[in-house]
Amino acid sequence: MKKISLFLIFLFGVSFLLTLFLKFEKTKAEISTTTVNVTVSVCGNNIKETGEQCDGTDLGGQTCVSLGYAGGTLSCYSNCTFNTSGCWTGGGGGGYVPPPTTETKVVLQGKAYPLAKITILKDGEVAQITSADINANFKTEIKNISAGIWNFSLWAEDSKGRRSITISFTVTILEGKTTTISNIFIPPTIELEKTKVAKGETLNIYGQTAPESQILIHVESPEEIIKTTMAKKTGDWDYPLDTSPLEEGMHTTRARAEGPEGLKSAFSSVLAFYVGKYKPEEICPRADFNKDGRTNLIDFSILLYWWGKYNPCVDQNGDGIVNLPDFSILLYYWTG
């Protein structure tokens, strides 16, 4: 009878926890993606914008002479680069330069981390994987794209294998035009040295961003705490957080970056940590949460109530959260 009861509880528990897991994965996917503001330039609208040398009749005030020629007529190709075939030098007229073909494409450019691997998704599917240079700059083109409304998402992996949050933006692509999406700044990566510290202990927070960017670290508490630090030339950043001002309990932290050229990133992913001290007697022995000498349905109900939260009695393995390992320990000590 005890084995049957334990088996039924196990099936119910696994079913319930699977539901929680799926909900958690959905929530995790939602909170790990953020919408950002970027600069979008369209080649072909007769307005010179970011990333363009010219656009139609808008030459940005440039002439053949300003470009170093003796004279002539400057014009603009359909890909928004200068056509200097009408310019001439002191030795004679310029030769014919064939114009580039017109195609529909997207140019994405911005900053990530030095030598970061960047994954670009188009409507949820991987469109391209590119890399940033040593200064964290990246620029890439996506061709063979049709006109319409497209959602682009990007995430980067830093030199330590840490993955950034995914940023997303929606852009309208015009037929036969080059659409340039610039001022992309992928949020910094973030990591905690540990997830549980005693009050007053230093918690090291670190990650990577574009070189020499300012990092703003936000710590959620009754009153939000904001600390700043500077990234090194390698893009690595770290901050030793003094936990003395923090109340005992769970806290979260996240970071964002401001580049030396004025670009501002969105926030990184959110990480949780616990400030306080576990006392051995606080962990309820043998998963007996109501202390009646048995491990049964009542204790299982208590575990479900605290699922995903912190309770030193229910947190059997002392990792700061009630989750699947604690459920496994409860099953091990099950008495029925």
CORVEN-V425803 format. One record per pair of residues at least 12 apart in sequence whose ideal C-beta (glycine too) atoms are under 10 Angstrom apart, sorted by the first residue. I is the first residue (numbers start at 1). J is the second residue. D is the distance in whole Angstrom. If there is no record, write none. Layout:
# CORVEN-V425803
i: <I:I>
j: <J:J>
d: <D:D>
This chain:
# CORVEN-V425803
i: <1:2:2:2:3:4:5:5:5:5:6:6:6:6:6:9:9:9:9:9:9:9:10:10:10:12:12:13:13:13:13:13:13:13:13:14:14:14:16:16:16:16:17:17:17:17:17:20:20:20:20:20:21:21:23:24:24:24:28:29:31:31:31:32:32:32:32:32:32:32:33:33:33:33:33:33:34:34:34:34:34:34:34:34:34:34:34:35:35:35:35:35:35:35:36:36:36:36:36:36:36:36:36:36:36:36:36:36:37:37:37:37:37:38:38:38:38:38:38:38:38:38:38:38:38:38:38:39:39:39:39:39:39:39:39:40:40:40:40:40:40:40:40:40:40:41:41:41:41:41:41:41:41:41:42:42:42:42:42:42:42:42:42:42:43:43:43:43:43:43:43:43:43:43:43:43:43:43:43:43:43:44:44:44:44:44:44:44:44:44:44:44:45:45:45:45:46:46:48:48:48:48:48:49:49:49:50:50:50:50:50:51:51:51:51:51:51:51:51:51:52:52:52:52:52:52:53:53:53:53:53:53:53:53:54:54:54:54:54:54:54:54:55:55:55:55:56:56:56:56:57:57:58:58:59:59:59:59:59:60:60:62:62:62:63:64:64:64:64:64:64:64:65:67:67:67:68:68:68:69:69:69:69:69:69:69:70:70:70:70:70:70:70:71:71:71:71:71:71:72:72:72:72:72:72:72:72:73:73:73:73:73:74:74:75:75:76:77:77:77:77:77:77:78:78:78:78:78:78:78:78:79:79:79:79:79:79:79:79:80:80:80:80:81:81:81:83:83:83:84:85:85:85:101:102:102:102:102:103:103:103:103:103:103:103:103:104:104:104:104:104:104:104:104:104:104:104:104:104:104:105:105:105:105:105:105:105:105:105:105:105:106:106:106:106:106:106:106:106:106:106:106:106:106:106:106:106:106:107:107:107:107:107:107:107:107:107:108:108:108:108:108:108:108:108:108:108:108:108:108:108:108:108:108:108:109:109:109:109:109:109:109:109:109:109:110:110:110:110:110:110:110:110:110:110:110:110:110:110:110:110:110:111:111:111:111:111:111:111:111:111:111:111:111:111:111:111:111:111:111:111:111:112:112:112:112:112:112:112:112:112:112:112:112:112:112:112:112:112:112:112:112:112:112:112:112:113:113:113:113:113:113:113:113:113:113:113:113:113:113:113:113:113:113:113:113:113:113:113:113:114:114:114:114:114:114:114:114:114:114:114:114:114:114:114:114:114:115:115:115:115:115:115:115:115:115:115:116:116:116:116:116:116:116:116:116:116:116:116:116:116:116:116:116:116:116:117:117:117:117:117:117:117:117:117:117:117:118:118:118:118:118:118:118:118:118:118:118:118:119:119:119:119:119:119:119:119:120:120:120:120:120:120:120:121:121:121:121:121:121:121:122:122:122:122:122:122:123:123:123:123:123:123:123:124:124:124:125:126:127:127:127:127:127:127:127:128:128:128:128:128:129:130:130:130:131:131:132:132:132:132:132:134:134:134:134:135:135:135:135:135:136:136:136:136:136:136:136:136:136:136:136:136:136:136:137:138:138:138:138:139:139:139:141:141:142:142:142:145:145:146:146:147:147:147:147:147:147:147:148:148:148:148:148:149:149:149:149:150:150:150:150:150:150:151:151:151:151:152:152:152:152:152:152:152:153:153:153:153:154:154:154:154:154:154:154:155:155:155:155:156:156:156:156:156:156:157:157:158:158:158:158:158:158:158:158:158:159:159:159:159:159:160:160:160:160:160:160:161:162:162:162:162:162:162:162:162:162:163:163:164:164:164:164:164:164:164:164:164:164:164:164:165:165:165:165:165:165:165:165:165:165:165:165:166:166:166:167:167:167:167:167:167:168:169:169:182:183:183:183:183:183:184:184:185:185:185:185:185:185:185:185:185:185:185:185:186:186:186:186:186:186:187:187:187:187:187:187:187:187:187:187:187:188:188:188:188:188:188:188:188:188:188:188:188:188:188:188:188:188:188:188:188:188:189:189:189:189:189:189:189:189:189:189:190:190:190:190:190:190:190:190:190:190:190:190:190:190:190:190:190:191:191:191:191:191:191:191:191:191:192:192:192:192:192:192:192:192:192:193:193:193:193:193:193:194:194:194:195:195:195:195:195:195:195:195:196:196:196:196:196:196:196:196:196:196:197:197:197:197:197:197:197:197:197:198:198:198:198:198:198:198:199:199:199:199:199:199:199:199:199:199:200:200:200:200:200:200:201:201:201:201:201:201:202:202:202:202:202:202:203:203:203:203:203:203:203:203:203:203:203:204:204:204:204:205:205:205:205:205:205:205:205:205:205:205:205:205:205:206:206:206:206:206:206:206:207:207:207:207:207:207:207:207:207:207:207:208:208:208:208:208:208:208:208:209:209:209:209:209:209:209:209:209:209:209:209:210:210:210:210:210:210:210:210:210:211:211:211:211:211:211:211:211:211:211:212:212:212:212:212:212:212:212:212:213:213:213:213:213:213:213:213:213:213:213:213:213:213:213:214:214:214:214:214:214:214:214:214:214:214:215:215:215:215:215:215:215:215:215:215:215:215:215:215:216:216:216:216:216:216:216:216:216:216:217:217:217:217:217:217:217:217:217:218:218:218:218:218:218:218:218:219:219:219:219:219:219:219:219:219:219:220:220:220:220:220:220:220:220:221:221:221:221:221:221:221:221:222:222:223:225:225:225:225:225:225:227:227:227:227:227:227:228:228:229:230:231:231:231:235:237:237:239:239:241:241:243:243:243:244:245:246:246:246:247:247:248:248:248:248:249:249:249:249:250:250:250:250:250:250:250:250:250:251:251:251:251:251:252:252:252:252:253:253:253:253:253:254:254:254:254:254:254:255:255:255:255:255:256:272:272:272:273:274:274:274:274:274:274:276:276:276:277:278:278:278:278:279:280:280:281:281:282:282:282:282:282:283:283:283:283:283:283:283:283:284:284:284:284:284:284:284:284:285:285:285:286:286:286:286:286:286:286:286:287:287:287:287:287:287:287:287:287:287:287:287:287:287:287:287:287:288:288:288:288:288:289:289:289:289:289:289:289:289:289:289:290:290:291:293:294:294:294:294:295:295:295:295:295:295:295:295:296:296:296:296:297:297:299:299:299:299:299:300:300:300:300:302:302:302:303:303:303:303:303:303:303:303:304:304:305:306:306:306:306:307:307:307:307:307:307:308:308:308:309:309:309:310:311:314:314:314:315:316:316:316:316:316:317>
j: <336:334:335:336:336:336:296:297:334:336:296:331:334:335:336:296:297:300:330:331:334:336:327:331:334:297:300:300:303:304:324:327:328:330:331:324:327:331:300:304:307:327:304:307:323:324:327:304:307:308:323:324:323:324:308:307:308:323:269:166:165:269:270:155:163:164:165:166:269:270:153:155:165:166:167:168:153:165:166:167:168:187:265:266:267:268:269:151:153:167:168:169:170:266:110:154:165:167:168:169:183:184:185:186:187:264:265:266:169:183:184:264:266:108:109:110:152:154:167:169:171:180:181:182:183:184:185:51:109:110:180:181:182:183:184:106:169:171:172:173:179:180:181:182:183:55:80:107:177:178:179:180:181:182:55:80:171:172:173:174:177:178:179:180:55:56:76:77:78:79:80:81:102:105:107:174:176:177:178:179:180:56:78:79:80:102:174:175:176:177:178:179:58:80:174:177:58:76:60:61:62:76:80:80:180:182:109:180:181:182:183:80:107:109:139:178:180:181:182:183:76:79:80:81:178:180:67:76:77:79:80:81:82:83:74:75:76:77:80:81:82:83:76:78:80:178:75:76:78:80:75:76:76:80:74:75:76:82:83:76:82:74:76:82:87:82:84:86:87:88:89:94:87:82:84:87:84:87:89:84:86:87:88:89:90:94:87:88:89:90:91:92:93:86:87:88:89:90:93:84:85:86:87:88:89:93:94:85:86:87:88:94:86:87:87:99:99:97:98:99:100:101:102:99:100:101:102:103:176:177:178:99:100:101:102:103:105:177:178:100:177:178:180:99:100:178:97:99:100:97:97:98:99:176:175:176:177:178:141:143:144:145:175:176:177:178:142:143:144:145:146:147:148:173:174:175:176:177:178:179:141:142:143:144:145:173:176:177:178:179:180:120:122:127:140:141:142:143:145:150:152:171:173:177:178:179:180:181:139:140:141:142:178:179:180:181:182:120:127:128:130:138:139:140:141:142:152:154:169:171:179:180:181:182:184:137:138:139:140:141:180:181:182:183:184:132:136:137:138:139:154:167:181:182:183:184:185:186:210:259:263:265:132:135:136:137:138:156:183:184:185:186:209:210:211:213:235:257:259:261:263:265:130:131:132:133:136:137:138:154:155:156:157:158:164:184:185:186:187:188:189:208:209:210:235:265:132:136:138:156:157:158:159:160:162:164:186:188:189:207:208:209:210:211:213:231:234:235:236:257:131:132:133:134:135:136:137:158:159:208:209:210:211:233:234:235:236:131:132:133:134:135:136:158:159:234:235:130:131:132:133:136:138:155:156:157:158:159:162:164:186:189:208:209:210:235:129:130:131:132:155:156:157:158:159:161:163:130:131:132:138:140:154:155:156:157:164:184:186:153:154:155:156:157:163:164:166:138:140:142:152:153:154:155:151:152:153:154:155:166:168:142:145:150:151:152:153:148:149:150:151:152:153:170:151:153:168:153:153:140:142:144:145:150:152:153:140:141:142:143:154:157:142:154:156:156:157:156:158:186:210:235:211:233:234:235:210:211:212:233:235:156:158:185:186:208:209:210:211:212:213:231:234:235:259:210:154:156:184:186:180:182:184:178:180:173:179:181:173:179:173:175:172:173:174:175:176:177:179:171:172:173:174:175:170:171:172:173:169:170:171:172:173:179:168:169:170:171:167:168:169:170:171:181:184:166:167:168:169:166:167:168:169:181:184:186:167:168:186:187:186:187:188:189:208:209:189:208:186:188:189:191:207:208:209:235:236:189:208:234:235:236:189:191:206:207:208:236:189:188:189:190:191:206:207:208:268:269:189:269:186:187:188:189:190:207:208:209:265:266:268:269:186:187:188:189:190:254:265:266:267:268:269:270:186:187:269:184:185:186:187:265:266:266:181:184:263:259:261:262:263:264:263:265:209:210:213:256:257:258:259:261:263:264:265:266:209:210:257:265:266:268:207:209:254:255:256:257:265:266:267:268:269:206:207:208:209:210:213:215:216:217:231:235:237:254:255:256:257:265:266:267:268:269:206:207:208:209:235:236:237:255:268:269:205:206:207:208:209:215:217:237:253:254:255:256:267:268:269:270:271:204:205:206:207:208:238:268:269:271:204:205:206:207:241:253:271:272:273:205:206:238:240:241:273:273:274:320:250:271:272:273:274:319:320:321:273:274:275:276:277:278:310:318:319:320:241:243:246:251:273:274:275:276:277:243:248:274:275:276:277:278:243:244:245:246:247:248:249:275:276:277:242:243:244:245:246:275:241:242:243:244:275:277:239:240:241:242:243:244:219:239:240:241:242:243:246:251:253:273:275:238:239:240:241:217:219:227:229:237:238:239:240:241:253:254:255:271:273:229:236:237:238:239:240:255:231:235:236:237:238:239:255:257:268:269:271:231:232:234:235:236:237:238:257:231:232:235:236:237:255:256:257:258:259:265:268:231:235:257:258:259:260:261:263:265:230:231:232:233:234:235:236:237:259:260:230:231:232:233:234:235:237:259:260:229:230:231:232:235:237:256:257:258:259:260:261:263:264:265:228:229:230:231:237:256:257:258:259:260:264:227:228:229:230:231:237:238:239:255:256:257:258:265:268:228:229:254:255:256:257:258:264:265:267:229:237:239:241:253:254:255:256:268:252:253:254:255:256:267:268:270:241:243:245:246:251:252:253:254:255:273:246:250:251:252:253:254:270:272:245:246:247:249:251:252:253:275:246:247:245:241:242:245:246:251:253:239:240:241:242:253:255:255:258:255:260:257:259:260:257:255:257:253:255:253:273:273:275:276:275:275:273:275:276:275:276:274:275:276:277:274:275:276:310:272:273:274:275:276:309:310:320:321:271:272:273:274:275:270:271:272:273:268:270:271:272:273:266:267:268:269:270:271:267:268:269:270:271:268:310:320:321:320:310:312:315:319:320:321:310:312:320:312:312:315:318:320:312:312:318:312:313:311:312:313:315:318:311:312:313:314:315:316:317:318:299:302:311:312:313:314:315:316:313:316:333:299:316:329:330:332:333:334:335:299:300:302:303:313:314:316:326:327:328:329:330:331:332:333:334:335:302:313:330:333:335:301:302:303:305:306:311:313:314:316:330:302:313:313:335:333:334:335:336:329:330:331:332:333:334:335:336:330:334:335:336:334:336:314:330:333:334:335:327:330:331:334:314:322:330:315:316:322:323:326:327:329:330:322:327:322:321:322:323:326:321:322:323:324:326:327:321:322:323:321:322:323:322:326:326:329:330:329:328:329:330:332:333:329>
d: <8:8:8:5:9:10:9:9:8:5:10:7:5:9:6:9:7:6:9:8:7:8:10:6:9:10:9:7:9:9:10:6:10:8:7:10:9:10:10:7:9:9:9:8:9:6:6:9:6:7:9:9:10:8:10:10:8:10:9:9:9:8:7:9:9:9:5:6:6:9:7:9:7:4:7:6:10:6:7:6:7:7:10:5:7:9:9:10:10:7:5:6:8:8:10:9:10:5:7:6:9:8:8:9:8:10:8:5:8:8:10:9:9:9:10:8:9:10:9:5:8:10:5:7:5:5:9:8:10:9:8:7:5:4:9:10:8:6:8:10:6:7:6:8:9:9:8:9:10:8:7:4:8:7:8:9:10:9:9:6:6:8:6:8:6:9:9:9:8:6:4:9:10:9:9:9:10:6:4:7:7:7:7:9:8:8:7:10:7:4:7:9:9:10:8:8:6:9:5:9:9:9:8:9:8:9:9:7:10:5:7:8:7:7:9:9:4:9:5:10:9:9:4:8:9:7:10:7:9:9:6:5:5:10:8:8:4:8:6:7:6:9:6:10:5:10:9:6:9:8:9:7:8:9:6:8:6:8:10:9:9:6:10:7:9:9:7:7:4:7:9:9:9:7:7:7:9:9:9:7:9:4:6:6:9:8:8:6:5:5:9:10:10:10:7:6:9:9:10:8:9:5:4:5:9:7:7:9:4:7:9:10:7:6:9:9:10:9:10:5:5:10:9:7:7:8:5:9:8:9:9:8:5:9:7:8:9:10:6:10:9:7:9:10:7:10:7:7:9:7:4:9:9:10:9:5:8:9:10:7:9:9:10:7:9:8:10:8:8:6:7:6:10:7:7:6:6:7:8:8:6:6:5:8:6:9:10:8:5:8:9:10:9:9:9:7:5:8:6:8:8:7:6:10:8:5:8:7:7:7:5:8:6:7:4:7:8:7:10:9:9:8:7:6:8:7:7:7:10:10:9:8:5:8:6:8:7:4:8:10:7:7:5:8:7:9:9:8:6:8:8:10:8:6:6:3:6:7:9:10:8:10:7:8:5:6:7:10:9:7:5:7:8:4:9:8:10:9:6:9:6:8:10:9:4:10:5:8:6:8:9:4:9:8:8:8:8:4:10:10:10:9:8:7:9:10:6:5:10:6:9:5:7:10:9:8:8:8:7:9:5:6:7:9:10:9:9:5:9:10:10:7:8:5:7:5:9:8:7:8:10:8:7:9:6:5:9:6:6:7:6:10:8:9:7:10:9:9:7:5:10:7:8:10:4:6:6:7:10:8:8:9:8:10:9:8:7:8:6:8:10:7:5:9:10:10:10:5:7:6:6:8:6:7:5:8:9:9:7:8:7:6:8:8:9:10:9:10:7:7:7:7:5:9:8:7:4:7:8:8:9:7:7:6:8:6:8:10:9:6:5:8:9:10:7:7:10:10:10:10:6:10:8:9:8:9:6:9:6:10:10:10:10:10:10:9:10:7:10:9:9:9:9:10:9:10:8:6:10:9:9:9:10:9:9:9:8:4:6:10:9:10:10:6:9:8:9:9:8:9:9:9:10:9:10:10:10:10:6:9:8:8:8:5:6:4:8:8:10:10:7:6:9:9:6:7:5:8:10:7:6:8:6:9:6:7:5:8:9:7:6:8:6:7:9:5:7:4:8:7:6:8:9:10:7:6:7:10:7:9:5:9:10:8:9:10:8:10:10:9:5:10:7:4:9:7:9:10:7:8:8:8:8:8:9:9:7:9:9:9:4:8:6:10:7:7:10:10:7:9:5:6:7:5:9:9:9:9:9:10:7:8:8:5:9:9:9:9:10:7:7:6:5:9:9:9:9:7:9:6:7:8:6:10:7:8:10:10:10:9:6:9:9:9:9:7:9:9:7:9:6:10:4:7:4:8:8:9:9:7:9:10:9:8:9:8:6:7:5:5:6:5:8:10:5:6:4:8:8:6:10:10:8:9:7:9:5:7:5:7:10:9:5:10:9:4:5:8:9:10:9:9:7:8:7:8:4:9:10:9:8:9:7:7:5:10:9:4:6:9:6:9:7:6:6:9:9:10:10:8:8:6:8:10:9:8:5:9:6:8:7:9:9:10:9:7:10:10:10:8:7:5:6:7:5:9:7:5:8:8:9:7:10:8:8:5:9:6:9:10:7:7:6:8:9:8:9:10:8:7:5:9:6:7:9:7:8:6:10:5:6:7:8:6:5:10:9:9:10:9:6:9:8:9:10:5:7:6:7:9:9:9:8:4:8:6:9:9:9:6:8:6:7:6:7:6:9:9:9:9:7:5:8:6:6:10:7:8:9:9:7:6:4:7:10:10:9:9:8:6:8:10:7:9:7:10:10:8:9:8:5:6:7:10:10:5:10:6:9:6:8:9:4:9:8:7:9:7:6:7:10:5:8:9:8:9:10:6:7:5:7:5:9:10:9:8:7:6:8:6:10:9:10:8:5:10:7:5:10:8:8:10:4:6:5:7:9:8:10:8:6:8:6:8:9:9:7:5:8:8:10:9:7:5:7:6:5:9:7:5:8:6:8:10:9:6:9:9:7:5:8:7:9:10:9:7:9:5:7:6:8:5:9:9:9:7:5:7:8:7:10:9:7:9:9:7:6:8:5:9:10:9:10:9:6:5:7:8:8:9:8:6:7:9:6:9:10:9:9:7:9:8:10:7:8:9:9:6:10:7:9:9:9:10:9:9:10:7:9:10:10:8:8:10:8:8:9:9:5:10:10:10:9:5:9:7:9:8:5:4:8:7:7:7:7:6:8:5:8:9:8:5:8:9:10:7:6:8:6:5:7:5:8:9:7:6:8:7:10:5:5:7:5:7:7:5:9:10:9:7:9:8:8:8:6:10:10:9:4:8:9:9:9:10:6:8:6:9:7:10:9:9:10:9:4:6:9:9:10:6:7:9:7:7:9:6:8:9:9:9:4:7:9:8:10:9:9:9:9:9:9:9:4:10:9:6:9:9:8:9:8:6:8:9:10:6:4:9:8:5:8:10:10:9:9:7:9:9:4:7:9:9:8:6:6:10:9:7:10:9:8:10:9:5:8:10:6:9:9:4:5:5:8:10:7:6:6:10:8:9:6:9:9:9:8:6:9:9:6:9:9:10:9:6:10:6:6:10:6:9:9:9:9:4:10:9:9:6:7:9:9:8:7:7:7:7:6:10:7:9:6:10:9:10:9:4:7:9:9:7>
